[in-house]
Amino acid sequence: MVEDDEENVWMAVWKKGVLKLDKHFNIADSLNTSNGLPYDNLSNIAIDHLKNIWVSGIEGLLFFNPVSKAITRVEVDLGQNLQDYWNDLFIANKQVYAVMLDHVIALDPSKFAALKVKKPPHITSVKIFGNEKEDFMKNPQLNLSYDEDYLTFQFASLEHRDVPTLQYSYFLEGFDQKWINAGRSLVASYKNLPWGEYKFKVRSTDERGNWMNVAGTLLINIHPPWWQESWFIASMTVLFCFLLISLYQAFLRQKRKLMMDASVDYFANSVYGGNSVNEICWDIARNCVTQLDFEDCVVYLMDKKKNVLVQKAAISNKATKAFETDGSAEIPMGRGIVGTVAVTGKQLLIPDTSKDERYVVSEERRFSELSVPIIHDGKVIGVIDSEHTQKNYFKEEHLKALSIIASISSGKIAEALAQAATKEKEIELLEINKMLAESQLMALRAQMNPHFVFNCLNSIQECIVTEKFQEASIYLNLFSKLFRTLLNNSGKNLVTIEEERHVLELYLQLEEMRFSRSFTYEIIVDEELEEEEILVPAMLIQPYVENALWHGLMHSKLERRLLIEFKKIDEDLFECRIDDNGIGRKKSFEIKAFTSKSRHHVSRGLGISSDRLAVLTRQGHFAEVDFVDKMHENGEAAGTLVIIRLSTYLK
């Protein structure tokens, strides 16, 4: 035990630590392992001139400040065993003498008080496989490759080398589980470190032997091998995703190609035979929707007469509904996408219809459109059109497939159109033939006006009664010739101009005799006309001549003249002009209106002739009739001119 200047007694008690007794020998304080003392097995105690209390025992040597109770452990490295076993302790000449088994250590307490440890140790060197890493201090972080995994760290407290009790410990954050006590060693080594980020920490004890709260640190990043780098993994992930997407897109392309090939093969191998145009159009629309995965498909065909596109088939197969329409919607040429394709004959693929001014909204807006012309013999005969609600839906392969389908179908549609046109012409021809037969029968019945026949017979009878036998004989002879000619021509649709002129001559001679030669007539045939070759419908002209004679000339009080002229216009046309100087059509209509006999009589000759001209026109021939009302300078009627124009190649 020892006594301090304040008459307190300090005692080293085995297994009890240090006790402090006041001057009345009461325990005033104590230090043991429960309140900071590192060990309790103490056998020696002394007080130095700085009033620090020193204690020792079999576990070590330490001193502490009696006021602050700050403890400083003293460790001396002599390189021998049992160097912490202290037998005795005493103070002399401001020195502390500590006795070991075979040594006496002299310590200067003043030096312990002067060396305060304030800074953590410095990392002085880093070696990789024994090779110095000279530039490790230049950067805040030591970057190493994945194969630089054997590290040796060297450290030191450069400002506290004289503190004999200084101890070190280190900790590799990310690898070590706890601090590793290095004692007085200044080296720490690690090998086979996995790649990753680490923080090497090294600390020391302070002047009292307590571990400092601050440590020297070094950040270390051991990079993974390049195949485990984040950029490589990210690249591989992106590449894998790209390959996956590419494979999926290739699968979709292949699927579309197979569908399109199947659709093209279907149309290429389709034999429509007797199918109608509408059936072919419906087949195109249905298969484009089912085979090409279109939302809709519409087929239009050209109507040349109206100059419009007519919808022939339309199918929609949207997710919410599926329907077919066969409405006769019409699109004018040049209107919208479809009309533009029909005019230009060029296919159009519109990825975004909202940016195309030509797009026309029908029921609802669709955002992409594909339109392909159907071309036959260089002419557009129709259009195949499809729209979709998605932008950029249609691809080049859609365009290619639809173009092939349009090309294949064009010939079949054209053939069906030709067959339909042929059937229509056959029906029309049957109708024409029926009309022709009816008109021929009616013409035969109306070749001679019944009144004319009756009057001729009365004239003959009158000549016989009045014993004008010669005149009656001439009259009868002309009448028989006329009827014989009419009967000979009754089985013919066409006769030559010469034969038609002969009938007109006989008819006019009879009328001239019956009307006592009260009119004159002349029949002229153009020398350039081949009257023995060019044909006209039998008895076509006679009703117009009869009408000019009875309703024009016979009511005139002037000299009555009738001119019939066959005249060549060109190589394809000729005309027959029937010109009279009678009272004109207006005066004739007035007389008919006030004559009861005329009101009840219905003249069928002109109507039949007009119908026969219409039949010729429908057969593709040129046939027309014009009526010209001639006028004098004073405004009075000067007669009527009838002009009948016909083709020269009637057969």
C-alpha positions as CSV (number, residue, x, y, z in Angstrom):
1,M,0.0,0.0,0.0
2,V,1.0,3.7,-0.4
3,E,-0.1,7.0,0.9
4,D,-0.7,10.1,-1.2
5,D,-0.3,13.8,-0.2
6,E,-3.8,14.0,1.0
7,E,-3.3,11.2,3.5
8,N,-5.4,8.8,1.4
9,V,-4.1,5.2,1.4
10,W,-4.2,3.2,-1.9
11,M,-4.0,-0.5,-1.6
12,A,-3.4,-3.3,-4.3
13,V,-5.6,-6.2,-3.3
14,W,-5.3,-9.5,-4.9
15,K,-8.4,-10.3,-7.0
16,K,-10.0,-7.1,-5.7
17,G,-8.2,-4.5,-7.7
18,V,-7.3,-1.1,-6.1
19,L,-8.9,0.3,-3.0
20,K,-8.8,3.9,-1.7
21,L,-9.0,4.4,2.1
22,D,-9.4,7.9,3.6
23,K,-7.6,9.1,6.7
24,H,-10.2,7.4,8.8
25,F,-9.5,4.1,7.0
26,N,-12.8,4.0,5.3
27,I,-13.1,2.8,1.7
28,A,-13.5,6.0,-0.3
29,D,-13.1,4.6,-3.8
30,S,-12.1,1.5,-5.8
31,L,-11.0,0.4,-9.2
32,N,-11.6,-3.1,-10.6
33,T,-12.6,-4.9,-13.8
34,S,-16.1,-3.7,-13.3
35,N,-15.3,-0.1,-13.7
36,G,-12.4,0.1,-16.1
37,L,-9.5,-1.9,-14.7
38,P,-8.2,-4.5,-17.2
39,Y,-7.4,-7.1,-14.5
40,D,-7.8,-7.6,-10.7
41,N,-4.8,-9.8,-9.8
42,L,-2.5,-7.0,-8.5
43,S,0.4,-7.5,-6.0
44,N,2.4,-4.2,-6.2
45,I,1.5,-0.4,-6.0
46,A,3.5,2.9,-6.0
47,I,3.0,6.6,-6.6
48,D,5.3,8.6,-8.9
49,H,6.3,12.2,-8.6
50,L,3.5,13.1,-11.0
51,K,1.0,11.6,-8.6
52,N,0.1,8.8,-10.9
53,I,-0.6,5.5,-9.2
54,W,1.2,2.5,-10.6
55,V,0.1,-1.1,-10.1
56,S,1.5,-4.5,-11.3
57,G,0.9,-8.2,-11.0
58,I,1.1,-11.4,-12.9
59,E,-1.1,-10.0,-15.7
60,G,0.7,-6.7,-16.4
61,L,1.8,-3.2,-15.5
62,L,-0.4,0.0,-15.7
63,F,-0.9,3.4,-14.1
64,F,-3.8,5.7,-13.7
65,N,-4.6,9.2,-12.7
66,P,-6.3,9.2,-9.3
67,V,-8.6,12.1,-10.2
68,S,-9.7,11.3,-13.8
69,K,-9.2,7.5,-13.3
70,A,-7.7,7.4,-16.9
71,I,-5.9,4.1,-17.2
72,T,-2.7,3.6,-19.2
73,R,-1.4,0.1,-19.8
74,V,2.3,-0.3,-20.1
75,E,3.6,-3.1,-22.3
76,V,7.3,-3.7,-22.9
77,D,8.4,-6.0,-25.7
78,L,11.6,-7.8,-24.7
79,G,11.1,-10.7,-27.0
80,Q,10.8,-13.2,-24.1
81,N,8.0,-15.2,-22.5
82,L,6.5,-14.1,-19.2
83,Q,7.4,-10.5,-19.9
84,D,4.0,-9.4,-18.4
85,Y,4.8,-11.1,-15.1
86,W,5.9,-8.2,-12.7
87,N,7.3,-9.2,-9.3
88,D,7.9,-5.8,-7.7
89,L,7.5,-2.1,-8.2
90,F,9.1,0.9,-6.5
91,I,9.8,4.7,-7.2
92,A,13.2,6.4,-6.9
93,N,14.8,9.5,-8.4
94,K,11.6,10.3,-10.5
95,Q,11.9,6.9,-12.1
96,V,9.7,3.9,-11.9
97,Y,11.5,0.6,-11.5
98,A,9.5,-2.5,-12.4
99,V,11.0,-5.8,-11.6
100,M,10.4,-8.9,-13.8
101,L,11.8,-12.4,-13.2
102,D,15.1,-11.6,-14.8
103,H,14.9,-7.9,-15.7
104,V,14.5,-4.6,-14.0
105,I,12.9,-2.0,-16.2
106,A,13.3,1.7,-15.5
107,L,10.5,3.9,-16.9
108,D,10.3,7.7,-17.0
109,P,6.7,8.7,-16.1
110,S,7.2,12.2,-17.6
111,K,7.5,10.7,-21.1
112,F,4.2,9.0,-20.8
113,A,2.6,12.3,-19.9
114,A,4.2,14.1,-22.8
115,L,3.2,11.7,-25.6
116,K,-0.5,12.0,-26.2
117,V,-1.8,9.9,-29.1
118,K,-4.2,12.1,-31.2
119,K,-4.0,10.8,-34.7
120,P,-4.7,7.4,-36.1
121,P,-2.1,5.3,-37.8
122,H,-1.1,6.0,-41.4
123,I,-1.2,3.4,-44.1
124,T,2.4,3.7,-45.5
125,S,2.5,0.9,-48.1
126,V,0.4,-1.5,-50.1
127,K,1.9,-4.4,-51.9
128,I,0.3,-6.7,-54.5
129,F,2.0,-10.1,-54.6
130,G,5.0,-8.4,-52.9
131,N,5.2,-5.6,-55.5
132,E,4.9,-2.1,-54.2
133,K,1.8,-0.1,-55.3
134,E,3.4,3.2,-55.5
135,D,0.5,5.4,-56.6
136,F,-2.1,4.1,-54.1
137,M,-2.1,7.5,-52.2
138,K,-2.8,9.6,-55.3
139,N,-6.4,8.4,-55.7
140,P,-9.2,8.2,-53.0
141,Q,-9.7,4.6,-54.0
142,L,-7.4,1.8,-54.8
143,N,-8.6,0.1,-58.0
144,L,-7.4,-3.5,-58.6
145,S,-8.1,-6.1,-61.2
146,Y,-9.8,-9.4,-60.2
147,D,-6.5,-11.3,-60.2
148,E,-4.7,-8.8,-57.8
149,D,-6.2,-10.6,-54.8
150,Y,-3.1,-10.9,-52.5
151,L,-2.6,-7.7,-50.6
152,T,-0.1,-6.6,-47.9
153,F,-0.7,-3.4,-45.9
154,Q,1.9,-1.6,-43.9
155,F,1.0,1.1,-41.4
156,A,2.6,3.1,-38.6
157,S,1.8,5.9,-36.1
158,L,4.5,8.2,-37.5
159,E,4.0,10.9,-34.7
160,H,3.9,8.4,-31.8
161,R,6.8,6.0,-32.3
162,D,8.1,6.8,-28.8
163,V,5.0,5.6,-27.0
164,P,6.1,2.2,-25.8
165,T,2.6,1.0,-25.0
166,L,1.2,1.6,-28.5
167,Q,-0.9,-1.3,-29.9
168,Y,-2.5,-1.7,-33.4
169,S,-5.5,-3.5,-34.8
170,Y,-7.0,-3.6,-38.2
171,F,-10.3,-4.5,-39.9
172,L,-11.1,-5.1,-43.6
173,E,-14.7,-4.0,-43.9
174,G,-16.5,-6.4,-46.3
175,F,-14.3,-9.3,-45.4
176,D,-13.4,-9.4,-41.7
177,Q,-16.1,-10.1,-39.1
178,K,-14.2,-8.3,-36.3
179,W,-11.1,-6.2,-35.5
180,I,-7.9,-8.2,-35.6
181,N,-5.4,-7.3,-32.9
182,A,-1.9,-6.8,-34.4
183,G,-0.1,-5.9,-31.2
184,R,3.1,-4.0,-32.1
185,S,3.1,-5.6,-35.7
186,L,2.8,-3.0,-38.5
187,V,1.8,-5.4,-41.3
188,A,-1.6,-6.9,-42.3
189,S,-1.9,-9.4,-45.2
190,Y,-4.9,-10.8,-47.1
191,K,-5.0,-13.4,-49.9
192,N,-7.6,-14.8,-52.3
193,L,-9.8,-11.8,-51.8
194,P,-13.0,-12.0,-53.9
195,W,-13.8,-9.1,-56.1
196,G,-15.9,-6.3,-54.6
197,E,-15.6,-3.1,-52.7
198,Y,-13.7,-3.0,-49.3
199,K,-12.5,-0.5,-46.7
200,F,-9.3,-1.2,-44.9
201,K,-9.2,0.3,-41.4
202,V,-6.3,0.5,-39.0
203,R,-6.3,2.0,-35.5
204,S,-4.1,2.2,-32.4
205,T,-4.3,2.6,-28.7
206,D,-3.9,6.0,-27.2
207,E,-1.4,7.0,-24.6
208,R,-3.4,5.2,-21.9
209,G,-3.8,2.0,-23.9
210,N,-7.4,2.5,-24.9
211,W,-8.4,1.9,-28.5
212,M,-8.9,5.2,-30.4
213,N,-12.3,5.9,-32.1
214,V,-10.7,7.1,-35.3
215,A,-8.9,4.9,-37.8
216,G,-6.8,5.3,-40.9
217,T,-8.8,4.1,-43.9
218,L,-8.2,3.1,-47.5
219,L,-11.0,2.3,-50.0
220,I,-10.3,-0.7,-52.2
221,N,-12.2,-1.8,-55.3
222,I,-11.3,-5.2,-56.7
223,H,-12.9,-5.2,-60.1
224,P,-14.7,-8.4,-61.2
225,P,-13.5,-10.2,-64.3
226,W,-14.7,-8.6,-67.5
227,W,-17.3,-11.3,-68.0
228,Q,-18.8,-10.4,-64.6
229,E,-18.6,-6.6,-65.0
230,S,-21.9,-4.8,-64.7
231,W,-21.4,-3.3,-68.2
232,F,-20.8,-6.8,-69.6
233,I,-23.8,-8.2,-67.8
234,A,-25.9,-5.3,-68.9
235,S,-24.6,-5.6,-72.4
236,M,-25.4,-9.4,-72.4
237,T,-28.8,-8.7,-71.0
238,V,-29.5,-6.1,-73.6
239,L,-28.1,-8.4,-76.3
240,F,-30.2,-11.3,-75.0
241,C,-33.3,-9.1,-75.0
242,F,-32.5,-7.9,-78.4
243,L,-32.0,-11.4,-79.6
244,L,-35.2,-12.5,-78.0
245,I,-37.1,-9.6,-79.6
246,S,-35.4,-10.3,-82.9
247,L,-36.4,-14.0,-82.7
248,Y,-39.9,-13.0,-81.8
249,Q,-40.1,-10.6,-84.7
250,A,-38.5,-13.2,-87.0
251,F,-41.2,-15.6,-85.8
252,L,-43.9,-13.0,-86.5
253,R,-42.4,-12.3,-89.9
254,Q,-42.2,-16.0,-90.7
255,K,-45.8,-16.5,-89.5
256,R,-46.9,-13.6,-91.6
257,K,-44.9,-14.9,-94.6
258,L,-46.5,-18.4,-94.2
259,M,-49.9,-16.8,-94.0
260,M,-49.2,-14.6,-97.0
261,D,-47.8,-17.5,-99.0
262,A,-50.8,-19.6,-98.1
263,S,-53.1,-16.7,-99.2
264,V,-51.2,-16.2,-102.4
265,D,-51.2,-20.0,-103.1
266,Y,-54.9,-20.0,-102.5
267,F,-55.6,-17.3,-105.1
268,A,-53.0,-18.7,-107.5
269,N,-54.7,-22.2,-107.4
270,S,-58.3,-21.0,-107.2
271,V,-60.4,-22.1,-110.2
272,Y,-63.5,-19.9,-110.2
273,G,-65.0,-21.3,-113.3
274,G,-68.5,-20.1,-113.5
275,N,-68.2,-17.8,-110.5
276,S,-69.6,-14.4,-110.8
277,V,-67.7,-11.2,-110.3
278,N,-69.3,-10.6,-107.0
279,E,-68.4,-14.1,-105.8
280,I,-64.8,-13.5,-106.7
281,C,-64.7,-10.2,-104.9
282,W,-66.2,-11.7,-101.8
283,D,-63.6,-14.5,-101.9
284,I,-60.8,-11.9,-102.1
285,A,-62.2,-9.9,-99.2
286,R,-62.8,-12.9,-96.9
287,N,-59.3,-14.5,-97.5
288,C,-57.5,-11.2,-97.0
289,V,-59.1,-10.8,-93.6
290,T,-58.6,-14.4,-92.5
291,Q,-55.2,-15.2,-94.2
292,L,-53.5,-11.8,-93.9
293,D,-54.9,-11.0,-90.5
294,F,-56.5,-7.7,-91.7
295,E,-59.2,-5.9,-89.6
296,D,-61.1,-5.3,-92.8
297,C,-61.0,-5.6,-96.6
298,V,-63.0,-3.8,-99.3
299,V,-63.0,-4.6,-103.0
300,Y,-64.1,-2.0,-105.5
301,L,-64.6,-2.3,-109.2
302,M,-64.6,0.4,-111.9
303,D,-67.9,1.6,-113.4
304,K,-66.7,3.2,-116.6
305,K,-70.1,4.7,-117.5
306,K,-70.4,6.6,-114.2
307,N,-66.6,7.0,-113.8
308,V,-66.8,5.8,-110.2
309,L,-65.6,2.9,-108.1
310,V,-68.4,0.7,-106.9
311,Q,-68.1,-1.4,-103.7
312,K,-68.5,-5.1,-104.5
313,A,-67.5,-6.7,-101.2
314,A,-66.6,-5.5,-97.7
315,I,-65.7,-7.6,-94.6
316,S,-64.7,-6.3,-91.2
317,N,-63.2,-8.6,-88.5
318,K,-62.4,-6.3,-85.6
319,A,-62.0,-7.8,-82.1
320,T,-65.4,-6.5,-81.0
321,K,-67.4,-7.6,-84.0
322,A,-67.3,-9.2,-87.4
323,F,-69.7,-8.4,-90.3
324,E,-70.0,-8.4,-94.0
325,T,-71.6,-5.7,-96.1
326,D,-72.6,-5.7,-99.8
327,G,-73.8,-2.1,-100.1
328,S,-73.3,-0.3,-103.4
329,A,-71.2,2.5,-102.0
330,E,-69.6,4.6,-104.7
331,I,-66.3,6.5,-104.6
332,P,-65.6,9.2,-107.3
333,M,-62.4,8.8,-109.2
334,G,-59.6,10.7,-107.4
335,R,-61.4,11.0,-104.1
336,G,-59.6,9.7,-101.0
337,I,-56.8,7.1,-100.9
338,V,-58.9,4.6,-102.9
339,G,-59.8,7.1,-105.6
340,T,-56.2,8.3,-105.9
341,V,-55.0,4.7,-106.4
342,A,-57.7,4.2,-109.1
343,V,-56.5,7.3,-111.0
344,T,-52.8,6.8,-110.7
345,G,-52.7,3.0,-110.8
346,K,-50.0,3.1,-108.1
347,Q,-50.3,1.2,-104.7
348,L,-50.3,3.3,-101.5
349,L,-49.2,2.3,-98.0
350,I,-50.2,5.0,-95.5
351,P,-48.5,4.4,-92.1
352,D,-50.4,7.3,-90.4
353,T,-53.6,8.5,-92.0
354,S,-53.9,11.4,-89.6
355,K,-51.0,13.0,-91.5
356,D,-52.4,12.4,-95.0
357,E,-54.9,14.9,-96.3
358,R,-56.3,12.5,-98.9
359,Y,-57.8,10.2,-96.2
360,V,-61.6,10.3,-95.9
361,V,-63.2,9.1,-92.7
362,S,-66.2,6.8,-93.4
363,E,-67.6,5.2,-90.2
364,E,-64.6,5.7,-87.9
365,R,-61.0,6.9,-88.3
366,R,-58.5,4.2,-88.9
367,F,-54.8,5.2,-88.5
368,S,-53.2,3.1,-91.3
369,E,-54.3,2.1,-94.8
370,L,-53.2,-0.1,-97.6
371,S,-54.6,0.3,-101.1
372,V,-53.6,-1.7,-104.2
373,P,-55.0,-1.3,-107.7
374,I,-56.3,-4.3,-109.7
375,I,-54.8,-3.8,-113.2
376,H,-55.6,-5.8,-116.3
377,D,-54.0,-5.1,-119.7
378,G,-52.5,-1.9,-118.3
379,K,-55.8,-0.5,-117.1
380,V,-57.2,-0.2,-113.6
381,I,-60.4,-2.2,-113.2
382,G,-60.6,-2.1,-109.4
383,V,-59.0,-1.5,-106.1
384,I,-58.4,-3.7,-103.0
385,D,-58.3,-1.6,-99.8
386,S,-57.7,-2.4,-96.1
387,E,-57.6,-0.1,-93.1
388,H,-56.4,-0.7,-89.5
389,T,-56.9,1.0,-86.2
390,Q,-53.1,0.8,-85.3
391,K,-50.6,3.2,-86.8
392,N,-47.8,1.6,-88.8
393,Y,-49.6,-1.7,-88.9
394,F,-49.1,-2.6,-92.6
395,K,-45.6,-3.7,-93.6
396,E,-43.9,-4.2,-96.9
397,E,-44.7,-7.9,-96.9
398,H,-48.4,-7.0,-96.6
399,L,-48.1,-4.7,-99.6
400,K,-46.2,-7.3,-101.6
401,A,-48.8,-10.1,-100.8
402,L,-51.8,-7.9,-101.6
403,S,-50.1,-6.7,-104.8
404,I,-49.6,-10.4,-105.8
405,I,-53.2,-11.2,-104.9
406,A,-54.4,-8.2,-107.0
407,S,-52.3,-9.3,-109.9
408,I,-53.5,-12.9,-109.8
409,S,-57.1,-11.9,-109.3
410,S,-57.1,-9.3,-112.1
411,G,-57.2,-11.8,-114.8
412,K,-60.0,-13.8,-113.1
413,I,-62.0,-10.7,-112.5
414,A,-61.5,-9.5,-116.0
415,E,-62.6,-12.9,-117.3
416,A,-65.7,-12.9,-115.1
417,L,-66.5,-9.4,-116.2
418,A,-66.1,-10.5,-119.9
419,Q,-68.4,-13.4,-119.2
420,A,-70.9,-11.2,-117.5
421,A,-70.7,-8.7,-120.4
422,T,-71.1,-11.6,-122.9
423,K,-74.2,-12.9,-121.1
424,E,-75.5,-9.4,-120.9
425,K,-75.0,-8.9,-124.6
426,E,-76.6,-12.3,-125.3
427,I,-79.6,-11.2,-123.3
428,E,-79.6,-7.9,-125.0
429,L,-79.3,-9.6,-128.4
430,L,-82.2,-11.8,-127.6
431,E,-84.2,-8.8,-126.6
432,I,-83.1,-7.0,-129.8
433,N,-84.0,-10.0,-131.9
434,K,-87.4,-10.2,-130.2
435,M,-87.9,-6.5,-130.8
436,L,-86.8,-6.9,-134.3
437,A,-89.1,-9.8,-135.0
438,E,-92.0,-7.9,-133.4
439,S,-91.1,-4.8,-135.4
440,Q,-90.8,-6.8,-138.6
441,L,-94.3,-8.3,-138.0
442,M,-95.7,-4.9,-137.2
443,A,-93.9,-3.4,-140.2
444,L,-95.3,-6.1,-142.4
445,R,-98.7,-5.4,-141.1
446,A,-98.2,-1.7,-141.5
447,Q,-96.3,-1.7,-144.8
448,M,-99.4,-0.4,-146.5
449,N,-101.8,1.9,-144.7
450,P,-105.2,0.2,-144.8
451,H,-106.7,3.4,-146.1
452,F,-104.2,3.3,-149.0
453,V,-105.1,-0.3,-149.9
454,F,-108.8,0.5,-149.6
455,N,-108.5,3.6,-151.7
456,C,-106.4,1.8,-154.4
457,L,-109.1,-0.9,-154.7
458,N,-111.8,1.8,-154.9
459,S,-109.9,3.6,-157.6
460,I,-109.5,0.4,-159.6
461,Q,-113.3,-0.3,-159.2
462,E,-114.1,3.2,-160.3
463,C,-112.0,2.9,-163.4
464,I,-113.8,-0.4,-164.3
465,V,-117.3,1.1,-163.6
466,T,-116.5,4.1,-165.7
467,E,-115.1,1.8,-168.4
468,K,-111.6,3.2,-168.1
469,F,-110.3,-0.2,-168.7
470,Q,-106.8,0.8,-169.8
471,E,-106.2,3.0,-166.7
472,A,-107.7,0.3,-164.5
473,S,-105.3,-2.3,-166.1
474,I,-102.3,0.0,-165.4
475,Y,-103.5,0.6,-161.9
476,L,-104.0,-3.0,-161.2
477,N,-100.7,-3.9,-162.7
478,L,-98.8,-1.4,-160.5
479,F,-100.7,-2.5,-157.4
480,S,-99.9,-6.2,-158.0
481,K,-96.2,-5.4,-158.6
482,L,-96.1,-3.5,-155.3
483,F,-97.7,-6.2,-153.3
484,R,-95.6,-8.9,-155.0
485,T,-92.4,-6.9,-154.1
486,L,-93.6,-6.5,-150.5
487,L,-94.2,-10.2,-150.2
488,N,-90.8,-11.0,-151.6
489,N,-89.1,-8.6,-149.1
490,S,-91.2,-9.7,-146.1
491,G,-88.6,-12.4,-145.2
492,K,-85.7,-10.0,-145.4
493,N,-84.4,-7.8,-142.6
494,L,-82.3,-5.7,-145.0
495,V,-82.7,-4.9,-148.7
496,T,-80.4,-3.0,-151.1
497,I,-80.9,0.7,-151.8
498,E,-82.0,-0.3,-155.3
499,E,-84.7,-2.6,-154.0
500,E,-85.9,0.1,-151.5
501,R,-86.0,2.7,-154.3
502,H,-88.1,0.3,-156.5
503,V,-90.7,-0.1,-153.8
504,L,-90.9,3.7,-153.3
505,E,-91.3,4.1,-157.2
506,L,-94.3,1.7,-157.3
507,Y,-95.8,3.3,-154.2
508,L,-95.5,6.8,-155.5
509,Q,-96.8,5.9,-159.0
510,L,-100.0,4.5,-157.4
511,E,-100.4,7.6,-155.2
512,E,-99.8,9.8,-158.2
513,M,-102.5,8.1,-160.2
514,R,-104.9,8.1,-157.3
515,F,-104.4,11.8,-156.7
516,S,-104.8,12.5,-160.4
517,R,-101.1,13.5,-160.7
518,S,-101.6,16.5,-158.4
519,F,-98.0,16.3,-157.2
520,T,-94.6,15.5,-158.7
521,Y,-91.8,13.5,-157.2
522,E,-88.2,12.7,-157.9
523,I,-85.9,10.0,-156.5
524,I,-82.1,10.6,-156.8
525,V,-79.4,8.2,-155.9
526,D,-75.8,9.5,-155.4
527,E,-73.5,8.0,-158.1
528,E,-70.9,7.4,-155.3
529,L,-73.3,5.1,-153.5
530,E,-73.2,1.5,-154.5
531,E,-76.9,1.0,-154.4
532,E,-76.7,-2.7,-155.3
533,E,-74.3,-3.3,-152.3
534,I,-75.4,-1.0,-149.5
535,L,-78.3,-2.3,-147.4
536,V,-81.1,-0.6,-145.6
537,P,-83.9,-2.0,-143.4
538,A,-86.8,-3.1,-145.6
539,M,-89.7,-0.6,-145.8
540,L,-87.9,1.8,-143.4
541,I,-88.3,4.9,-145.6
542,Q,-91.8,4.3,-146.9
543,P,-93.7,5.5,-143.8
544,Y,-91.7,8.8,-143.8
545,V,-92.6,9.3,-147.6
546,E,-96.2,8.4,-146.9
547,N,-96.3,10.9,-144.0
548,A,-94.8,13.7,-146.2
549,L,-97.3,13.0,-149.0
550,W,-100.6,12.7,-147.0
551,H,-99.9,15.2,-144.2
552,G,-97.7,17.7,-145.9
553,L,-98.3,17.9,-149.6
554,M,-102.0,17.0,-149.9
555,H,-103.0,20.0,-147.7
556,S,-101.0,22.4,-149.7
557,K,-102.6,24.6,-152.4
558,L,-99.3,25.4,-154.1
559,E,-97.5,23.2,-156.6
560,R,-96.7,20.0,-154.7
561,R,-93.2,18.7,-155.0
562,L,-91.5,15.7,-153.3
563,L,-87.8,15.0,-153.5
564,I,-86.2,11.7,-152.2
565,E,-82.4,11.7,-152.3
566,F,-79.9,9.0,-151.2
567,K,-76.6,10.8,-150.5
568,K,-73.1,9.6,-149.4
569,I,-71.6,11.3,-146.4
570,D,-68.4,9.3,-146.1
571,E,-67.1,5.7,-146.3
572,D,-69.1,4.8,-143.2
573,L,-72.3,6.8,-143.5
574,F,-75.0,7.8,-146.0
575,E,-78.3,9.6,-145.6
576,C,-81.7,9.6,-147.2
577,R,-83.3,13.0,-147.5
578,I,-87.2,13.3,-147.9
579,D,-87.9,16.9,-148.8
580,D,-91.4,18.3,-149.4
581,N,-92.8,21.8,-149.9
582,G,-96.0,21.1,-148.0
583,I,-97.7,22.9,-145.1
584,G,-95.2,21.9,-142.5
585,R,-95.5,19.9,-139.3
586,K,-97.1,22.6,-137.2
587,K,-100.0,23.2,-139.6
588,S,-100.4,19.4,-140.0
589,F,-100.7,18.9,-136.3
590,E,-103.4,21.6,-136.1
591,I,-105.4,19.9,-138.9
592,K,-105.1,16.5,-137.2
593,A,-106.3,18.0,-133.9
594,F,-109.5,19.4,-135.6
595,T,-110.2,16.4,-137.8
596,S,-112.3,13.8,-136.0
597,K,-111.2,11.1,-138.4
598,S,-107.5,11.9,-137.7
599,R,-108.1,12.0,-134.0
600,H,-109.4,8.4,-133.9
601,H,-106.8,7.1,-136.4
602,V,-103.4,6.1,-134.8
603,S,-100.5,6.0,-137.3
604,R,-98.1,3.3,-136.4
605,G,-95.7,3.5,-139.3
606,L,-93.4,6.3,-138.0
607,G,-93.3,4.7,-134.5
608,I,-92.3,1.4,-135.9
609,S,-89.6,3.0,-138.0
610,S,-88.3,4.9,-135.0
611,D,-88.2,1.6,-133.0
612,R,-86.3,-0.1,-135.8
613,L,-83.7,2.7,-135.8
614,A,-83.3,2.3,-132.0
615,V,-82.7,-1.4,-132.5
616,L,-79.9,-0.7,-135.0
617,T,-78.3,1.7,-132.5
618,R,-78.3,-0.9,-129.8
619,Q,-76.7,-3.3,-132.2
620,G,-73.8,-0.9,-132.5
621,H,-74.7,0.7,-135.8
622,F,-75.1,4.3,-136.6
623,A,-78.8,5.1,-137.1
624,E,-80.7,8.4,-136.5
625,V,-83.4,10.6,-137.9
626,D,-83.7,14.4,-137.9
627,F,-86.8,16.5,-138.7
628,V,-86.1,20.0,-140.2
629,D,-88.9,22.5,-140.4
630,K,-88.3,24.7,-143.5
631,M,-89.4,28.3,-143.4
632,H,-89.9,31.1,-146.0
633,E,-88.3,34.5,-145.4
634,N,-91.7,35.8,-144.3
635,G,-91.8,33.2,-141.5
636,E,-94.4,30.9,-143.2
637,A,-93.8,27.2,-143.3
638,A,-92.0,26.1,-146.5
639,G,-92.3,22.3,-145.9
640,T,-90.5,19.6,-144.0
641,L,-87.1,17.9,-144.5
642,V,-86.6,14.4,-143.0
643,I,-83.0,13.2,-142.8
644,I,-82.3,9.5,-142.1
645,R,-78.6,8.7,-141.5
646,L,-77.4,5.1,-141.6
647,S,-74.2,3.1,-141.6
648,T,-73.0,1.8,-144.9
649,Y,-72.0,-1.6,-143.5
650,L,-75.3,-2.9,-142.2
651,K,-75.5,-6.7,-142.4
